[in-house]
């Protein structure tokens, strides 16, 4: 028996990049984003108040931790839950799984791209090599701050706040603008930052969890630092 055509309901498939951001309450509003941006800039400008006797990387790590605390405090003050910045505890497991999957895919992409460049007579390590501190203390701080603390702080703002706010206008503008902002605030050659920013935004949009880009970002940085350290000691 055929169903009554008048009661047939056509269900539209949900866009996998929008299903996690269905309501305005699921992302920071414009005022919150502007205040977050002002806080980040303010902390950068006033970073000089930290004791100059401390190692630079120790001061940088503390600054990033303070920025994270300020952003979490801002969410609370504005009445948003952690899920507004992509940190819904119920999605941490899915985010971790997506992050590890993204790490594997990024590794395959990097291997393929590096192999292609090597076959063309180019040194791929020269394009991504990072200048590392020589002494053990600063080298350790470099891995801790650059490989763990900084990725968390950067993802919280660029994906959690900026991408999250822009998502209401469509995932393509959110992805492109957040990637450009992320790449342009980094000095020097931006190729790894453009690729990374795109991958981080894509991971966040698809998983709906900020854990995913945090994991990919941290793993990517640690791998870059490790390769640079090995290259410095002529392992390659």
PATIPA-437533 format. One record per residue: y, x, z of N, C-alpha, C, CB in turn. Coordinates in nm, 3 decimals. Glycine has a CB too. Example, Ala and Ser with C-alpha at 12.3 -4.5 7.8 and 13.67 -1.06 7.14 Angstrom:
% PATIPA-437533
ATOM|-0.569|1.319|0.780|-0.450|1.230|0.780|-0.330|1.320|0.780|-0.447|1.131|0.905
ATOM|-0.225|1.285|0.708|-0.106|1.367|0.714|0.003|1.290|0.787|-0.060|1.408|0.572
//
This chain:
% PATIPA-437533
ATOM|-0.120|0.085|0.000|0.000|0.000|0.000|0.125|0.089|0.000|0.001|-0.096|0.123
ATOM|0.216|0.065|-0.093|0.336|0.147|-0.103|0.436|0.109|0.005|0.401|0.133|-0.241
ATOM|0.503|0.204|0.066|0.603|0.174|0.168|0.723|0.105|0.106|0.648|0.300|0.240
ATOM|0.791|0.025|0.186|0.912|-0.042|0.142|1.016|0.063|0.106|0.966|-0.137|0.250
ATOM|1.065|0.065|-0.019|1.161|0.170|-0.058|1.290|0.166|0.021|1.193|0.158|-0.205
ATOM|1.318|0.049|0.082|1.443|0.039|0.157|1.439|0.111|0.291|1.478|-0.104|0.178
ATOM|1.317|0.143|0.337|1.307|0.207|0.467|1.258|0.351|0.457|1.215|0.128|0.557
ATOM|1.250|0.398|0.333|1.211|0.537|0.314|1.325|0.628|0.360|1.174|0.564|0.166
ATOM|1.295|0.724|0.444|1.395|0.818|0.493|1.372|0.953|0.429|1.390|0.828|0.647
ATOM|1.471|1.002|0.360|1.461|1.133|0.295|1.513|1.236|0.393|1.541|1.137|0.161
ATOM|1.428|1.326|0.432|1.466|1.428|0.529|1.505|1.555|0.457|1.351|1.455|0.628
ATOM|1.623|1.601|0.487|1.674|1.723|0.427|1.624|1.843|0.502|1.827|1.723|0.423
ATOM|1.576|1.942|0.430|1.528|2.064|0.494|1.644|2.139|0.557|1.456|2.153|0.392
ATOM|1.616|2.190|0.674|1.719|2.266|0.744|1.728|2.407|0.689|1.691|2.270|0.893
ATOM|1.850|2.452|0.672|1.875|2.589|0.631|1.834|2.681|0.746|2.025|2.611|0.593
ATOM|1.743|2.779|0.720|1.700|2.867|0.829|1.812|2.948|0.889|1.595|2.960|0.779
ATOM|1.925|2.961|0.819|2.038|3.036|0.873|2.135|2.947|0.951|2.112|3.106|0.761
ATOM|2.109|2.814|0.955|2.202|2.726|1.025|2.136|2.648|1.138|2.265|2.631|0.929
ATOM|2.006|2.648|1.145|1.940|2.561|1.242|1.969|2.603|1.387|1.792|2.562|1.219
ATOM|2.008|2.730|1.409|2.035|2.776|1.544|2.181|2.752|1.585|2.002|2.924|1.556
ATOM|2.263|2.704|1.490|2.406|2.688|1.517|2.449|2.546|1.477|2.490|2.795|1.440
ATOM|2.377|2.449|1.525|2.397|2.313|1.478|2.522|2.246|1.536|2.278|2.231|1.511
ATOM|2.561|2.277|1.657|2.672|2.209|1.721|2.782|2.307|1.757|2.625|2.135|1.846
ATOM|2.908|2.259|1.767|3.018|2.348|1.802|2.997|2.419|1.935|3.147|2.271|1.807
ATOM|2.920|2.358|2.025|2.897|2.421|2.155|2.804|2.541|2.147|2.841|2.321|2.251
ATOM|2.745|2.562|2.028|2.648|2.670|2.015|2.711|2.800|1.967|2.538|2.630|1.921
ATOM|2.845|2.805|1.956|2.912|2.930|1.920|3.049|2.935|1.986|2.925|2.943|1.766
ATOM|3.103|3.056|2.008|3.235|3.068|2.069|3.343|3.006|1.981|3.268|3.216|2.097
ATOM|3.447|2.950|2.041|3.557|2.894|1.963|3.657|3.005|1.930|3.627|2.779|2.040
ATOM|3.760|2.968|1.853|3.857|3.067|1.805|3.931|3.133|1.920|3.956|3.003|1.710
ATOM|3.974|3.055|2.017|4.048|3.112|2.129|3.963|3.215|2.203|4.094|3.003|2.226
ATOM|3.837|3.184|2.225|3.746|3.277|2.293|3.729|3.405|2.213|3.609|3.211|2.318
ATOM|3.717|3.391|2.081|3.704|3.509|1.995|3.829|3.595|2.002|3.678|3.468|1.850
ATOM|3.947|3.533|1.999|4.072|3.610|2.005|4.087|3.681|2.138|4.192|3.517|1.981
ATOM|4.052|3.613|2.247|4.059|3.677|2.378|3.960|3.793|2.386|4.031|3.575|2.490
ATOM|3.840|3.773|2.331|3.740|3.880|2.331|3.791|4.001|2.253|3.607|3.829|2.270
ATOM|3.855|3.977|2.138|3.910|4.086|2.058|4.019|4.160|2.135|3.966|4.032|1.925
ATOM|4.104|4.084|2.204|4.212|4.145|2.283|4.155|4.228|2.397|4.305|4.037|2.339
ATOM|4.048|4.180|2.459|3.984|4.256|2.567|3.928|4.388|2.515|3.872|4.172|2.633
ATOM|3.860|4.382|2.401|3.802|4.503|2.343|3.912|4.605|2.313|3.723|4.470|2.215
ATOM|4.019|4.560|2.247|4.130|4.651|2.214|4.198|4.703|2.340|4.232|4.579|2.124
ATOM|4.214|4.616|2.437|4.279|4.658|2.560|4.201|4.766|2.633|4.297|4.540|2.650
ATOM|4.071|4.750|2.639|3.988|4.852|2.704|3.991|4.983|2.628|3.845|4.803|2.718
ATOM|3.995|4.975|2.495|4.001|5.097|2.415|4.131|5.172|2.441|3.989|5.065|2.265
ATOM|4.241|5.098|2.450|4.372|5.159|2.471|4.383|5.221|2.611|4.484|5.056|2.451
ATOM|4.326|5.154|2.710|4.338|5.201|2.848|4.223|5.290|2.892|4.346|5.083|2.941
ATOM|4.141|5.334|2.796|4.026|5.419|2.831|4.069|5.549|2.896|3.943|5.449|2.707
ATOM|4.194|5.588|2.874|4.243|5.714|2.929|4.254|5.717|3.080|4.375|5.745|2.870
ATOM|4.243|5.599|3.144|4.255|5.597|3.290|4.127|5.648|3.357|4.287|5.457|3.338
ATOM|4.018|5.657|3.280|3.894|5.711|3.337|3.911|5.862|3.361|3.773|5.683|3.243
ATOM|3.848|5.915|3.464|3.865|6.057|3.498|3.831|6.149|3.382|3.779|6.092|3.618
ATOM|3.924|6.237|3.346|3.901|6.329|3.235|3.798|6.435|3.269|4.032|6.394|3.196
ATOM|3.768|6.450|3.397|3.667|6.549|3.436|3.526|6.502|3.400|3.676|6.577|3.585
ATOM|3.510|6.373|3.375|3.379|6.322|3.336|3.350|6.360|3.192|3.372|6.169|3.355
ATOM|3.224|6.378|3.156|3.191|6.401|3.014|3.237|6.283|2.930|3.039|6.423|2.996
ATOM|3.282|6.312|2.809|3.333|6.207|2.721|3.232|6.095|2.702|3.372|6.265|2.586
ATOM|3.106|6.131|2.682|3.004|6.029|2.656|2.978|5.943|2.780|2.875|6.095|2.611
ATOM|2.993|6.001|2.898|2.979|5.922|3.021|3.092|5.820|3.030|2.980|6.014|3.145
ATOM|3.214|5.861|2.995|3.327|5.768|2.996|3.308|5.659|2.892|3.458|5.843|2.972
ATOM|3.258|5.699|2.774|3.236|5.601|2.668|3.129|5.499|2.709|3.193|5.672|2.537
ATOM|3.021|5.546|2.770|2.916|5.457|2.815|2.966|5.358|2.918|2.801|5.536|2.871
ATOM|3.045|5.407|3.014|3.101|5.319|3.117|3.196|5.218|3.054|3.175|5.400|3.225
ATOM|3.275|5.261|2.957|3.368|5.171|2.889|3.293|5.059|2.819|3.454|5.248|2.789
ATOM|3.183|5.093|2.752|3.104|4.990|2.682|3.041|4.893|2.781|2.995|5.055|2.594
ATOM|2.996|4.942|2.895|2.938|4.854|2.997|3.044|4.759|3.053|2.875|4.937|3.111
ATOM|3.165|4.811|3.075|3.275|4.727|3.124|3.309|4.620|3.020|3.400|4.813|3.157
ATOM|3.310|4.659|2.893|3.338|4.563|2.787|3.234|4.451|2.785|3.342|4.633|2.650
ATOM|3.108|4.487|2.801|3.001|4.386|2.805|3.022|4.291|2.922|2.863|4.453|2.815
ATOM|3.052|4.347|3.039|3.073|4.263|3.157|3.192|4.169|3.136|3.097|4.351|3.281
ATOM|3.298|4.221|3.072|3.416|4.138|3.046|3.384|4.025|2.949|3.530|4.223|2.990
ATOM|3.305|4.053|2.846|3.269|3.949|2.749|3.179|3.842|2.812|3.199|4.012|2.629
ATOM|3.086|3.885|2.897|3.003|3.787|2.967|3.089|3.703|3.061|2.890|3.858|3.047
ATOM|3.184|3.768|3.129|3.274|3.695|3.217|3.360|3.596|3.141|3.361|3.790|3.292
ATOM|3.402|3.634|3.021|3.483|3.545|2.937|3.404|3.420|2.899|3.531|3.618|2.810
ATOM|3.279|3.439|2.860|3.194|3.324|2.826|3.185|3.227|2.944|3.053|3.370|2.785
ATOM|3.163|3.283|3.061|3.151|3.200|3.181|3.283|3.128|3.212|3.109|3.286|3.301
ATOM|3.394|3.201|3.201|3.524|3.142|3.230|3.558|3.031|3.132|3.632|3.249|3.227
ATOM|3.512|3.043|3.008|3.540|2.943|2.905|3.438|2.829|2.905|3.543|3.010|2.769
ATOM|3.341|2.836|2.994|3.244|2.728|3.006|3.129|2.734|2.908|3.313|2.600|2.989
ATOM|3.108|2.852|2.847|2.996|2.868|2.754|2.876|2.927|2.827|3.037|2.958|2.635
ATOM|2.758|2.891|2.782|2.637|2.953|2.833|2.609|3.079|2.753|2.516|2.854|2.826
ATOM|2.510|3.156|2.796|2.473|3.278|2.724|2.423|3.247|2.584|2.367|3.355|2.801
ATOM|2.371|3.128|2.564|2.320|3.091|2.432|2.431|3.088|2.327|2.250|2.956|2.437
ATOM|2.557|3.070|2.370|2.669|3.070|2.276|2.684|3.205|2.208|2.799|3.034|2.347
ATOM|2.638|3.312|2.275|2.643|3.446|2.218|2.505|3.491|2.172|2.699|3.547|2.320
ATOM|2.414|3.396|2.154|2.282|3.430|2.102|2.186|3.484|2.205|2.296|3.528|1.995
ATOM|2.213|3.461|2.333|2.128|3.517|2.438|2.059|3.408|2.520|2.211|3.606|2.530
ATOM|2.014|3.305|2.452|1.935|3.201|2.516|1.804|3.261|2.566|1.908|3.082|2.418
ATOM|1.777|3.260|2.696|1.654|3.323|2.748|1.527|3.268|2.684|1.647|3.303|2.898
ATOM|1.531|3.144|2.638|1.413|3.083|2.577|1.378|3.147|2.442|1.434|2.934|2.560
ATOM|1.473|3.220|2.383|1.450|3.280|2.252|1.437|3.432|2.259|1.562|3.243|2.159
ATOM|1.432|3.487|2.379|1.421|3.632|2.391|1.292|3.684|2.329|1.428|3.674|2.538
ATOM|1.182|3.613|2.352|1.054|3.656|2.295|1.056|3.656|2.144|0.942|3.568|2.345
ATOM|1.107|3.547|2.086|1.118|3.538|1.941|1.213|3.643|1.887|1.164|3.398|1.899
ATOM|1.321|3.668|1.962|1.416|3.770|1.919|1.357|3.909|1.920|1.538|3.767|2.007
ATOM|1.277|3.939|2.023|1.212|4.070|2.030|1.113|4.087|1.915|1.139|4.087|2.165
ATOM|1.037|3.983|1.887|0.942|3.989|1.775|1.014|4.008|1.643|0.857|3.862|1.771
ATOM|1.123|3.933|1.623|1.200|3.948|1.500|1.263|4.086|1.490|1.309|3.840|1.492
ATOM|1.307|4.140|1.604|1.366|4.273|1.605|1.266|4.381|1.567|1.424|4.303|1.740
ATOM|1.147|4.374|1.622|1.044|4.473|1.590|1.002|4.460|1.444|0.923|4.456|1.682
ATOM|0.993|4.337|1.395|0.962|4.317|1.253|1.071|4.376|1.166|0.943|4.167|1.221
ATOM|1.197|4.353|1.206|1.309|4.410|1.132|1.308|4.561|1.132|1.438|4.360|1.187
ATOM|1.270|4.621|1.245|1.260|4.767|1.252|1.159|4.820|1.151|1.220|4.812|1.394
ATOM|1.045|4.752|1.141|0.941|4.794|1.047|0.990|4.781|0.903|0.813|4.710|1.066
ATOM|1.059|4.672|0.872|1.111|4.652|0.737|1.219|4.754|0.704|1.166|4.511|0.721
ATOM|1.305|4.783|0.801|1.410|4.883|0.780|1.349|5.022|0.758|1.507|4.887|0.899
ATOM|1.242|5.050|0.830|1.174|5.180|0.813|1.116|5.192|0.673|1.063|5.197|0.918
ATOM|1.055|5.085|0.624|0.999|5.087|0.488|1.110|5.104|0.384|0.921|4.957|0.461
ATOM|1.220|5.032|0.405|1.333|5.044|0.312|1.389|5.185|0.314|1.443|4.943|0.348
ATOM|1.407|5.241|0.434|1.462|5.376|0.445|1.370|5.480|0.381|1.486|5.411|0.592
ATOM|1.238|5.462|0.401|1.143|5.555|0.341|1.148|5.548|0.188|1.001|5.527|0.390
ATOM|1.154|5.425|0.135|1.158|5.407|-0.010|1.287|5.464|-0.068|1.145|5.259|-0.047
ATOM|1.400|5.434|-0.002|1.528|5.484|-0.052|1.536|5.636|-0.040|1.645|5.420|0.025
ATOM|1.489|5.690|0.073|1.490|5.835|0.091|1.402|5.906|-0.009|1.445|5.870|0.231
ATOM|1.287|5.849|-0.038|1.196|5.908|-0.136|1.257|5.909|-0.275|1.062|5.832|-0.139
ATOM|1.325|5.798|-0.309|1.389|5.790|-0.440|1.500|5.895|-0.453|1.447|5.648|-0.463
ATOM|1.580|5.910|-0.349|1.687|6.010|-0.352|1.630|6.151|-0.361|1.776|5.997|-0.227
ATOM|1.522|6.176|-0.288|1.460|6.308|-0.291|1.406|6.341|-0.430|1.347|6.317|-0.188
ATOM|1.347|6.241|-0.496|1.295|6.260|-0.631|1.407|6.288|-0.731|1.215|6.138|-0.675
ATOM|1.527|6.239|-0.701|1.643|6.264|-0.786|1.712|6.395|-0.751|1.741|6.148|-0.776
ATOM|1.651|6.470|-0.662|1.707|6.600|-0.626|1.816|6.595|-0.522|1.759|6.665|-0.746
ATOM|1.826|6.485|-0.449|1.929|6.471|-0.346|1.865|6.477|-0.208|2.008|6.338|-0.364
ATOM|1.942|6.525|-0.111|1.892|6.533|0.026|1.935|6.408|0.101|1.946|6.662|0.097
ATOM|1.843|6.314|0.128|1.883|6.189|0.195|1.933|6.211|0.337|1.767|6.093|0.199
ATOM|1.887|6.317|0.403|1.930|6.342|0.540|2.078|6.378|0.549|1.847|6.453|0.600
ATOM|2.132|6.438|0.443|2.273|6.474|0.443|2.362|6.349|0.443|2.305|6.561|0.322
ATOM|2.310|6.238|0.395|2.388|6.115|0.388|2.392|6.042|0.522|2.330|6.023|0.282
ATOM|2.294|6.069|0.607|2.285|5.996|0.735|2.290|6.088|0.856|2.158|5.915|0.739
ATOM|2.299|6.219|0.832|2.292|6.314|0.942|2.408|6.294|1.039|2.292|6.456|0.890
ATOM|2.377|6.298|1.166|2.475|6.279|1.272|2.497|6.412|1.344|2.429|6.169|1.372
ATOM|2.622|6.445|1.373|2.652|6.566|1.448|2.620|6.542|1.595|2.801|6.607|1.430
ATOM|2.528|6.620|1.648|2.481|6.602|1.785|2.538|6.709|1.877|2.328|6.605|1.789
ATOM|2.556|6.677|2.004|2.601|6.779|2.101|2.496|6.889|2.115|2.629|6.715|2.240
ATOM|2.540|7.007|2.150|2.448|7.121|2.160|2.382|7.130|2.297|2.521|7.250|2.131
ATOM|2.456|7.096|2.405|2.399|7.114|2.539|2.311|6.996|2.577|2.511|7.131|2.642
ATOM|2.208|7.018|2.659|2.110|6.914|2.694|2.171|6.791|2.760|2.006|6.973|2.785
ATOM|2.270|6.809|2.849|2.328|6.695|2.919|2.395|6.599|2.823|2.428|6.742|3.024
ATOM|2.482|6.652|2.738|2.552|6.566|2.643|2.459|6.511|2.536|2.665|6.643|2.578
ATOM|2.356|6.586|2.503|2.259|6.536|2.407|2.185|6.415|2.465|2.159|6.646|2.368
ATOM|2.149|6.424|2.592|2.084|6.311|2.660|2.177|6.191|2.667|2.039|6.351|2.801
ATOM|2.302|6.216|2.703|2.400|6.108|2.708|2.422|6.046|2.570|2.533|6.159|2.764
ATOM|2.417|6.129|2.468|2.435|6.081|2.331|2.327|5.979|2.296|2.433|6.199|2.230
ATOM|2.201|6.011|2.331|2.091|5.919|2.303|2.102|5.792|2.387|1.956|5.988|2.329
ATOM|2.139|5.806|2.514|2.148|5.689|2.602|2.264|5.598|2.562|2.164|5.734|2.749
ATOM|2.381|5.658|2.543|2.500|5.578|2.511|2.494|5.529|2.367|2.628|5.661|2.533
ATOM|2.471|5.621|2.273|2.471|5.584|2.132|2.347|5.506|2.089|2.483|5.705|2.048
ATOM|2.236|5.531|2.159|2.111|5.466|2.118|2.079|5.338|2.193|1.999|5.560|2.135
ATOM|2.142|5.317|2.309|2.110|5.198|2.389|2.234|5.116|2.426|2.037|5.239|2.515
ATOM|2.329|5.179|2.494|2.443|5.104|2.546|2.534|5.055|2.433|2.523|5.190|2.643
ATOM|2.571|5.144|2.341|2.662|5.106|2.233|2.604|4.995|2.144|2.695|5.228|2.148
ATOM|2.478|5.001|2.102|2.424|4.892|2.022|2.433|4.756|2.090|2.281|4.920|1.988
ATOM|2.405|4.753|2.220|2.415|4.626|2.293|2.559|4.575|2.293|2.364|4.643|2.439
ATOM|2.654|4.663|2.325|2.795|4.624|2.330|2.845|4.579|2.193|2.880|4.739|2.383
ATOM|2.811|4.654|2.089|2.858|4.621|1.954|2.798|4.491|1.903|2.825|4.734|1.858
ATOM|2.670|4.470|1.928|2.607|4.346|1.883|2.662|4.225|1.958|2.456|4.353|1.901
ATOM|2.693|4.243|2.084|2.748|4.133|2.163|2.878|4.084|2.101|2.770|4.177|2.308
ATOM|2.964|4.176|2.058|3.091|4.133|1.999|3.077|4.094|1.852|3.195|4.243|2.012
ATOM|3.025|4.185|1.769|3.026|4.162|1.624|2.933|4.050|1.580|2.988|4.289|1.552
ATOM|2.817|4.038|1.642|2.726|3.929|1.607|2.739|3.812|1.704|2.582|3.980|1.606
ATOM|2.741|3.840|1.834|2.745|3.731|1.931|2.874|3.651|1.925|2.727|3.786|2.068
ATOM|2.989|3.720|1.914|3.118|3.651|1.913|3.169|3.627|1.771|3.220|3.730|1.992
ATOM|3.185|3.735|1.693|3.246|3.722|1.561|3.156|3.645|1.464|3.276|3.861|1.504
ATOM|3.034|3.689|1.446|2.940|3.619|1.357|2.918|3.476|1.407|2.805|3.695|1.348
ATOM|2.903|3.462|1.541|2.878|3.330|1.597|2.990|3.232|1.568|2.858|3.341|1.745
ATOM|3.115|3.277|1.579|3.227|3.188|1.549|3.232|3.155|1.400|3.358|3.251|1.593
ATOM|3.217|3.257|1.315|3.228|3.236|1.171|3.114|3.154|1.113|3.234|3.369|1.101
ATOM|3.003|3.143|1.187|2.886|3.073|1.136|2.914|2.929|1.101|2.776|3.080|1.236
ATOM|3.012|2.867|1.166|3.044|2.727|1.137|3.102|2.709|0.998|3.142|2.673|1.239
ATOM|3.150|2.819|0.936|3.205|2.812|0.801|3.102|2.850|0.695|3.325|2.903|0.790
ATOM|2.980|2.876|0.738|2.874|2.915|0.646|2.822|3.053|0.679|2.924|2.911|0.503
ATOM|2.692|3.073|0.657|2.633|3.201|0.698|2.676|3.316|0.607|2.482|3.192|0.699
ATOM|2.711|3.288|0.482|2.754|3.396|0.392|2.888|3.455|0.437|2.765|3.345|0.247
ATOM|2.992|3.372|0.464|3.115|3.431|0.518|3.093|3.503|0.650|3.220|3.323|0.536
ATOM|3.010|3.444|0.736|2.984|3.507|0.866|2.918|3.643|0.848|2.895|3.416|0.953
ATOM|2.822|3.650|0.757|2.751|3.775|0.733|2.842|3.880|0.671|2.630|3.750|0.643
ATOM|2.919|3.840|0.571|3.004|3.937|0.499|3.118|3.988|0.586|3.060|3.872|0.372
ATOM|3.187|3.897|0.655|3.303|3.938|0.735|3.261|4.021|0.855|3.381|3.815|0.782
ATOM|3.154|3.979|0.925|3.110|4.056|1.042|3.058|4.193|1.001|3.001|3.979|1.118
ATOM|2.992|4.201|0.885|2.943|4.330|0.835|3.060|4.422|0.801|2.853|4.310|0.712
ATOM|3.161|4.367|0.731|3.277|4.448|0.693|3.351|4.498|0.817|3.373|4.368|0.603
ATOM|3.371|4.409|0.914|3.442|4.449|1.037|3.365|4.557|1.111|3.463|4.328|1.129
ATOM|3.233|4.542|1.119|3.149|4.639|1.187|3.156|4.776|1.118|3.005|4.590|1.193
ATOM|3.149|4.776|0.985|3.149|4.902|0.910|3.284|4.972|0.917|3.111|4.877|0.765
ATOM|3.392|4.896|0.908|3.524|4.955|0.898|3.575|5.013|1.029|3.621|4.853|0.848
ATOM|3.521|4.967|1.143|3.565|5.026|1.270|3.496|5.158|1.299|3.541|4.929|1.384
ATOM|3.396|5.194|1.219|3.328|5.321|1.237|3.393|5.425|1.146|3.176|5.308|1.206
ATOM|3.428|5.540|1.199|3.493|5.644|1.118|3.394|5.711|1.024|3.558|5.749|1.207
ATOM|3.448|5.773|0.920|3.363|5.850|0.830|3.297|5.764|0.724|3.258|5.922|0.909
ATOM|3.185|5.816|0.670|3.111|5.747|0.565|3.050|5.620|0.622|3.000|5.839|0.506
ATOM|3.064|5.509|0.548|3.026|5.379|0.600|2.895|5.326|0.544|3.134|5.282|0.573
ATOM|2.826|5.403|0.459|2.705|5.349|0.395|2.602|5.302|0.498|2.643|5.455|0.304
ATOM|2.564|5.382|0.597|2.467|5.333|0.696|2.518|5.213|0.773|2.431|5.443|0.792
ATOM|2.650|5.208|0.801|2.706|5.096|0.877|2.706|4.967|0.794|2.848|5.130|0.922
ATOM|2.734|4.979|0.664|2.729|4.860|0.579|2.587|4.806|0.571|2.781|4.893|0.437
ATOM|2.492|4.895|0.550|2.352|4.852|0.542|2.307|4.795|0.677|2.260|4.970|0.500
ATOM|2.340|4.868|0.784|2.300|4.824|0.916|2.364|4.692|0.954|2.335|4.928|1.018
ATOM|2.496|4.679|0.930|2.566|4.556|0.964|2.508|4.436|0.893|2.711|4.569|0.932
ATOM|2.473|4.455|0.766|2.411|4.346|0.689|2.276|4.308|0.750|2.393|4.387|0.540
ATOM|2.196|4.410|0.783|2.065|4.384|0.841|2.075|4.318|0.978|1.986|4.514|0.852
ATOM|2.171|4.363|1.060|2.187|4.306|1.194|2.228|4.158|1.185|2.291|4.386|1.274
ATOM|2.324|4.129|1.095|2.368|3.991|1.079|2.258|3.902|1.026|2.487|3.985|0.986
ATOM|2.181|3.954|0.932|2.070|3.877|0.876|1.966|3.848|0.984|2.006|3.952|0.759
ATOM|1.937|3.949|1.065|1.838|3.930|1.172|1.885|3.826|1.273|1.810|4.064|1.244
ATOM|2.014|3.829|1.305|2.068|3.732|1.400|2.066|3.591|1.341|2.210|3.770|1.441
ATOM|2.108|3.580|1.216|2.113|3.449|1.153|1.976|3.386|1.139|2.176|3.460|1.018
ATOM|1.876|3.466|1.107|1.742|3.413|1.087|1.669|3.384|1.218|1.661|3.509|1.005
ATOM|1.692|3.466|1.318|1.619|3.451|1.444|1.692|3.363|1.545|1.593|3.586|1.505
ATOM|1.825|3.358|1.538|1.903|3.284|1.635|1.909|3.351|1.770|1.846|3.147|1.650
ATOM|1.862|3.474|1.778|1.863|3.548|1.904|1.931|3.682|1.884|1.720|3.568|1.957
ATOM|2.026|3.714|1.972|2.096|3.842|1.963|2.005|3.958|1.998|2.217|3.841|2.054
ATOM|1.892|3.929|2.060|1.795|4.036|2.093|1.748|4.104|1.965|1.674|3.978|2.171
ATOM|1.731|4.028|1.857|1.680|4.085|1.731|1.771|4.195|1.677|1.665|3.975|1.627
ATOM|1.901|4.169|1.653|1.985|4.279|1.604|2.005|4.390|1.705|2.120|4.224|1.563
ATOM|2.001|4.358|1.834|2.013|4.463|1.935|1.897|4.561|1.924|2.017|4.402|2.076
ATOM|1.776|4.509|1.909|1.658|4.594|1.897|1.664|4.678|1.769|1.529|4.509|1.898
ATOM|1.699|4.615|1.658|1.706|4.687|1.530|1.815|4.793|1.535|1.733|4.590|1.414
ATOM|1.929|4.758|1.591|2.042|4.852|1.601|2.005|4.972|1.687|2.165|4.781|1.658
ATOM|1.945|4.945|1.804|1.908|5.055|1.894|1.803|5.145|1.830|1.856|4.999|2.027
ATOM|1.702|5.085|1.772|1.596|5.165|1.707|1.652|5.246|1.592|1.482|5.074|1.657
ATOM|1.740|5.184|1.512|1.798|5.255|1.399|1.879|5.376|1.443|1.886|5.162|1.319
ATOM|1.961|5.358|1.547|2.041|5.470|1.597|1.953|5.582|1.651|2.137|5.422|1.705
ATOM|1.853|5.545|1.730|1.765|5.647|1.789|1.691|5.724|1.680|1.665|5.582|1.886
ATOM|1.648|5.653|1.576|1.580|5.721|1.465|1.676|5.816|1.394|1.523|5.618|1.364
ATOM|1.800|5.772|1.369|1.899|5.859|1.304|1.925|5.984|1.388|2.030|5.782|1.281
ATOM|1.940|5.965|1.518|1.967|6.079|1.606|1.847|6.175|1.608|1.999|6.032|1.749
ATOM|1.728|6.118|1.611|1.607|6.202|1.616|1.591|6.282|1.488|1.483|6.115|1.638
ATOM|1.612|6.217|1.373|1.603|6.287|1.245|1.708|6.397|1.237|1.620|6.189|1.128
ATOM|1.829|6.368|1.286|1.935|6.469|1.285|1.900|6.588|1.373|2.068|6.408|1.330
ATOM|1.838|6.560|1.488|1.798|6.667|1.578|1.688|6.753|1.516|1.751|6.608|1.712
ATOM|1.590|6.688|1.451|1.484|6.763|1.386|1.535|6.845|1.271|1.376|6.669|1.338
ATOM|1.630|6.785|1.195|1.688|6.858|1.082|1.766|6.979|1.129|1.779|6.767|0.999
ATOM|1.830|6.968|1.244|1.907|7.079|1.300|1.817|7.196|1.336|1.985|7.034|1.422
ATOM|1.694|7.163|1.376|1.599|7.267|1.415|1.504|7.304|1.301|1.519|7.221|1.535
ATOM|1.545|7.268|1.177|1.473|7.306|1.054|1.331|7.251|1.050|1.469|7.457|1.041
ATOM|1.312|7.130|1.103|1.182|7.068|1.089|1.167|7.006|0.950|1.161|6.963|1.197
ATOM|1.283|6.986|0.881|1.280|6.930|0.746|1.347|7.030|0.652|1.352|6.791|0.741
//
